[in-house]
Amino acid sequence: MGGVDVVNGVVGAVLGMLFAVLFQQPLQDGWYRLRTRSARAVRSLRQREESGPAWRTFSLGPLHTSALIVEGDGESPISSRSVYIQVLDQKIELPADMSGWRAEIEAECARVQSEGGTPLWNGPRYAVESLDVSRTALDERPEVHLRLRPTDYYTFLAAQQLDRRLPDGTTPRSRYIDPDDPLRAPAFLHCSFAVNIAVVTADDMLVVSRRSDRVRMAPGVWNSSVNEGLSRHIDSSGRSAPDLHAVARRGMREELAIEPGEYGLELLAFVLDLDKRHWSAHFYAKLEHLTCEGLQSRMSRGVADRWEHQTIDYVPFRPASVIKYLLRTDRIHRWAPLAPALFHLALVHVYSRTSVERAAAQVVRRMA
């Protein structure tokens, strides 16, 4: 009997090996294919048709802003010769049920002045009637047509009350802004146009500013180190239209004490903050010889608009470093809406979109 058991054992082992060779791998392959098809079938059941707006505001991983990039991708700068600006004669007028808001601001400023305080200066500004983009026929370069109308700071402050109730219970936001057509809004809601500049020192440090608590608009938030609004009084001589590059150079001088011959300047994009309805021309400036230490030393000897800055950070201007900085827990909810898009476009301009997108994906993945 012992011999029979041995023989049976050997035969069983041989048959088992033969079965494994002939059938086990095909069965495993078949089971893998069945599981894969089942998983795909389950995923397909969950999928539905989706529809969304073609225009989406700037986001980067967990960072979401209200900045809509209307024209410009960072890689190809926009020539100053391709920007056409027209100033219309008719001054902005608020609707009748909002004009009282401006009167309130004017009265309050008069009261402050009468009591010896410092009132808000009602500076002459521009409102954006329209911004249209086209392409040249041969090389498809962008052409930007910007139409401006005169306004003032009090009108701007009144129009900023987008969520204040009107007599009929609506708000300026709900009455005048179509969420499905975000670029269209009456000019009195677009009483702000500024230039924002991503400034990089000669030793490749990005200059980032925290706005002073003393400024009226967006105090204490982190922003570009140069943010300069268009002024009818300063930026237009006679009846001529303002030049955006000249406004940028004025901002560099007033906010960082840097003269025009010390840097290169390129226009990257036109961007609209959909929440506050602020327009911006986004620029990139590379300092030619002034390093981070040199800039700090320069500013220690006096800056015209020093009071606008509370803190200045210097960030290594590399994709991973800047993206990590943008997503820091103490920064991510404290950005001015237009700033993250500005810094991202500047990175793309210097390093290419592919490199920046790859670095962003790696940073976001590590944070998850």
Secondary structure, DSSP 8 states (H G I E B T S, - for coil): -HHHHHHHHHHHHHHHHHHIIIIIHHHHHHHHHHHHHHHHHHHHHH-------S----EETTEE-SEEEEE--SSS-B-GGGEEEEE-SS-----HHHHHHHHHHHHHHHHHHHTT-------EEEEEEEEEEEE-TTT--EEEEEEEEEEEHHHHHHHT-TTS--TTS--HHHHH--TTSTT---GGG---EEEEEEEE-TTSEEEEEEE-TTSSSSTT-EEESEEEE--TTTS-STT----HHHHHHHHHHHHH---GGGEEEEEEEEEEETTTTEEEEEEEEEESS--HHHHHHHHHT--TTGGGEEEEEEEE-SHHHHHHHHT-TTTTTSB-TTHHHHHHHHHHHHH-HHHHHHHHHHHHHHH-
